[in-house]
Amino acid sequence: MEHVLRAQQFDKKLIAQVFDAAEEMEKVVARGGSEELRGRIMASLFYAVSTRTRLSFESAMHRLGGSVISTENPQSFSDFASSFNSVGHFEDTISMVNQYADLIVLRHPDSDLVYRASDVSSIPVINAGGGDQHPTQALLDLYTIYRAIDGIDGVSVVMMGDLANSGASRSLCYFLAKYSGIKLWLVSPKELPLGQDLLEYLGRHDVRFQEIHGPGLELDETLKVSGVIYQTDLPQDYQPSENGPTREAFRIGPEMLRVIRERAIIMHPFPRVDSIAPEVDSDPRAHYFQQISNGLYIRMALLQMLFN
């Protein structure tokens, strides 16, 4: 594994290796960390705002004994303005960072930039989201399912919210398509469905899926049988079409919680705005804070594997 760029690069064998390494990383954290990556430097290069992903990667590097360098407001760099319409400026930045660090964690709103970075970089590049994929988020999501349900084959998943713009949801679909017996319910406003390219990908990989575009009996029956509820927030400026579902219709609160299967797990890639009510946090089905913990272990595992 030279870089981590997209979910499609992982096969089931590699995923299993990452999960095994993540379980070991949990033990490393419990012991107070290690010095395995002492002398190694990770560069955090975030052209888009991040709190959880950036802190997770930086914590992972520190817990393995490595060091972190970063920059503030890289979106003010000259290459940010020029990278969309010319080749060279952005590549110069990546080549420059290569002289200072041993690995780059990159987030950029332009999905193509992570591939351009990997083309010129002599050190590993990790896609930290920001475009149409968020592979490390989806890996930790998959790991959370694996740990909570004791496996992935045969799992049933409700993905709900803004499926058109969620890189984490897209990457998770790519990962789930590698397993057998998966059933997906794709719940979103009609204006924000999962992309047609990904629907066709799921079909080619024999993943059963069904689209649902609002509340009602169909959604209620789905929530009663699904093992995983994967929630994402709607855009802040979301306005329902005429007679379309409101934001509240996609919100997990006490009323929806009463419908959700008793042994299901509720997940969210965060940040959540209003898609999950705070009172859900104390419910044993809420696993989104466990996702955050698992994110540390998964990212430690990836760093270890890339350096080794």
C-alpha positions in Angstrom: 0.0 0.0 0.0 1.7 3.2 -1.3 -1.1 5.7 -0.7 -4.6 5.8 0.7 -6.7 7.6 -2.0 -10.1 5.8 -2.4 -12.1 2.9 -1.1 -11.8 0.9 -4.3 -8.1 0.3 -3.8 -8.9 -1.9 -0.8 -9.8 -5.6 -1.1 -11.2 -7.7 1.7 -7.8 -9.1 2.6 -6.3 -5.7 3.0 -9.3 -4.5 5.0 -8.8 -7.5 7.3 -5.2 -6.6 7.8 -6.1 -3.0 8.7 -8.7 -4.2 11.2 -6.1 -6.6 12.8 -3.7 -3.7 13.1 -6.3 -1.4 14.5 -7.0 -4.0 17.3 -3.3 -3.9 18.1 -3.3 -0.1 18.1 -6.1 -0.1 20.7 -3.7 -2.1 23.0 -0.9 0.4 22.1 -3.0 3.3 23.2 -4.0 1.5 26.4 -0.2 1.1 27.2 0.4 4.8 26.7 1.6 4.8 23.1 4.8 3.7 21.4 7.9 5.1 19.8 7.6 3.0 16.6 7.5 6.1 14.4 10.0 8.2 16.3 11.9 10.4 13.8 9.1 10.3 11.3 7.2 13.5 10.3 3.6 13.7 9.1 2.5 16.9 7.2 -1.2 18.0 7.8 -2.2 19.8 4.6 -5.9 20.8 4.9 -7.3 23.1 2.3 -10.8 22.5 3.7 -11.9 22.9 7.3 -11.5 19.9 9.6 -11.6 19.2 13.3 -12.1 15.5 13.9 -10.2 14.1 11.0 -7.2 16.4 11.4 -7.0 15.9 15.2 -7.5 12.2 14.8 -4.6 11.8 12.4 -2.3 14.1 14.4 -3.1 12.2 17.6 -2.5 8.9 15.8 0.9 10.1 14.7 1.9 11.4 18.2 0.7 8.2 19.9 3.1 6.3 17.6 6.0 8.5 18.6 6.1 10.6 15.4 6.0 14.3 14.8 3.5 16.6 13.0 4.0 19.7 11.0 1.0 21.7 9.6 0.0 25.0 8.2 -2.8 27.5 8.9 -5.2 28.6 6.2 -3.6 26.8 3.2 -6.6 28.0 1.2 -4.9 31.4 1.1 -1.9 29.9 -0.7 -1.5 31.0 -4.3 -1.8 27.3 -5.4 -5.3 27.1 -4.0 -6.6 29.8 -6.4 -4.7 28.5 -9.3 -4.9 24.7 -8.9 -8.4 24.5 -10.4 -7.3 25.7 -13.8 -3.6 25.1 -14.1 -1.1 22.4 -13.4 2.1 23.1 -11.6 1.4 25.4 -8.6 -0.2 22.7 -6.5 2.3 20.1 -7.6 5.1 22.5 -6.5 3.6 22.7 -3.0 3.4 18.9 -2.8 7.0 18.6 -4.0 8.1 21.2 -1.4 6.3 19.4 1.4 8.1 16.2 0.3 11.3 17.9 1.5 10.0 18.4 5.0 7.9 15.3 5.8 7.7 11.6 5.4 3.9 11.4 4.8 1.2 13.8 3.7 -2.4 13.9 5.0 -4.3 15.9 2.5 -7.8 17.4 2.4 -8.9 19.4 -0.6 -12.4 20.3 -1.9 -11.3 19.3 -5.4 -11.5 15.5 -5.6 -8.8 15.3 -8.3 -6.1 17.0 -6.3 -5.4 14.0 -4.1 -4.6 12.0 -7.2 -2.4 14.9 -8.6 -0.6 14.9 -5.3 0.1 11.2 -5.4 1.4 11.4 -9.0 4.2 13.7 -7.9 4.8 12.7 -4.3 7.7 10.4 -3.4 6.1 9.9 0.1 2.7 8.4 1.0 -0.4 10.6 0.6 -3.6 9.9 2.5 -6.9 11.3 1.3 -8.4 13.0 4.4 -11.8 13.7 2.6 -13.1 17.0 1.3 -14.0 15.6 -2.2 -16.3 12.8 -3.3 -14.6 10.2 -1.1 -13.5 10.0 2.5 -11.8 6.6 2.7 -10.4 6.7 6.2 -13.8 7.8 7.6 -15.5 4.9 5.8 -12.8 2.5 7.0 -13.5 3.4 10.6 -17.2 3.2 10.0 -16.8 -0.3 8.6 -14.6 -1.2 11.5 -17.3 0.1 13.9 -19.9 -2.2 12.2 -17.5 -5.1 12.3 -16.8 -4.7 16.0 -20.4 -4.1 17.0 -22.1 -6.8 14.9 -19.2 -9.2 14.8 -18.9 -9.2 11.0 -20.0 -7.5 7.9 -21.4 -10.1 5.5 -25.2 -10.0 5.5 -25.5 -6.6 7.3 -28.5 -4.4 6.5 -27.8 -0.6 6.5 -30.0 2.5 6.3 -28.1 5.4 5.0 -30.1 8.6 5.6 -29.6 12.3 4.9 -27.6 14.1 2.2 -26.4 11.2 0.2 -25.5 13.3 -2.8 -22.7 15.2 -1.1 -21.4 12.9 1.6 -18.0 11.5 0.7 -18.1 9.3 3.8 -21.4 7.7 2.6 -20.0 7.1 -0.9 -16.8 5.5 0.4 -18.8 3.3 2.8 -21.0 2.1 -0.1 -17.8 1.1 -2.0 -16.5 -0.8 1.0 -19.9 -2.6 1.7 -20.1 -3.7 -1.9 -17.1 -6.0 -1.3 -19.1 -8.2 1.1 -21.9 -10.7 0.5 -25.6 -10.4 1.4 -25.5 -6.6 2.0 -28.8 -4.8 1.9 -28.9 -1.0 1.7 -31.8 1.4 2.1 -30.9 4.8 0.8 -33.1 7.4 2.5 -32.8 11.0 1.3 -34.8 13.9 -0.2 -35.4 13.4 -3.9 -33.1 16.4 -4.5 -30.2 14.7 -2.7 -30.0 11.0 -3.8 -26.9 8.9 -4.0 -25.1 9.4 -7.3 -26.2 7.4 -10.3 -22.6 6.3 -10.8 -22.6 4.6 -7.4 -26.1 3.1 -7.8 -24.8 1.4 -11.0 -21.7 0.3 -9.1 -23.8 -1.3 -6.4 -25.9 -3.0 -9.1 -22.8 -4.4 -10.8 -21.6 -5.9 -7.4 -25.0 -7.5 -6.7 -25.8 -5.2 -3.7 -29.5 -5.1 -3.0 -30.6 -1.5 -2.5 -33.8 0.5 -2.3 -34.3 4.3 -2.4 -36.7 5.9 0.0 -37.4 9.6 -0.3 -39.2 10.5 2.9 -41.0 9.4 6.0 -43.9 7.0 6.1 -44.7 3.3 6.6 -41.9 2.2 4.2 -39.2 3.9 6.3 -40.7 2.8 9.6 -40.7 -0.8 8.4 -37.1 -0.5 7.2 -36.0 1.0 10.6 -37.5 -2.0 12.4 -35.3 -4.5 10.6 -32.1 -2.7 9.8 -29.0 -3.5 11.8 -27.2 -0.2 11.1 -28.6 3.4 10.8 -26.0 5.6 9.2 -27.1 9.2 9.5 -25.7 12.3 7.8 -26.8 15.9 8.0 -28.8 17.7 5.4 -27.3 20.9 4.0 -27.8 24.0 6.1 -29.7 25.7 3.3 -31.9 22.7 2.6 -35.4 23.7 1.6 -38.0 21.0 0.8 -39.7 21.0 -2.5 -43.5 21.5 -2.5 -45.0 18.8 -0.4 -41.5 17.4 0.2 -40.3 16.2 3.6 -38.9 18.7 6.1 -35.6 18.5 7.9 -37.4 17.1 10.9 -38.5 14.1 8.9 -34.9 12.9 8.6 -34.0 13.6 12.2 -33.3 10.8 14.7 -35.1 11.8 17.9 -37.2 10.1 20.5 -40.1 9.4 18.1 -37.9 7.7 15.5 -35.8 6.0 18.2 -39.0 4.1 19.3 -39.2 2.6 15.8 -35.5 1.7 15.3 -34.6 -2.0 16.0 -33.7 -2.6 19.6 -30.3 -4.2 18.7 -29.4 -1.8 15.9 -26.5 0.6 16.0 -26.8 4.3 15.2 -23.8 6.0 13.4 -22.9 9.4 12.2 -19.6 10.6 10.5 -19.9 14.0 12.2 -20.2 16.9 12.5 -23.9 16.6 13.3 -25.9 19.8 13.2 -29.5 18.7 13.9 -29.8 15.2 12.4 -29.5 13.4 15.8 -31.1 14.8 18.9 -28.8 15.1 21.9 -31.1 12.9 24.0 -30.2 10.0 21.7 -26.6 10.1 23.0 -27.4 8.1 26.1 -29.2 5.3 24.2 -27.1 2.1 24.0 -27.7 2.0 20.3 -25.7 5.2 19.8 -22.3 4.3 18.4 -21.1 7.6 17.0 -18.7 8.4 19.8 -17.3 4.9 19.5 -16.7 5.7 15.8 -14.4 8.5 16.9 -12.4 6.2 19.2 -12.2 3.6 16.4 -11.0 6.4 14.0 -7.9 6.8 16.1 -7.1 3.1 16.0 -7.7 2.8 12.2 -5.6 5.8 11.4 -2.8 4.6 13.7 -3.0 1.3 11.8 -2.8 3.0 8.4 0.2 5.1 9.4 2.0 2.0 10.7 1.3 0.1 7.5 2.3 2.9 5.2 5.6 3.5 7.0 6.3 -0.3 7.1 
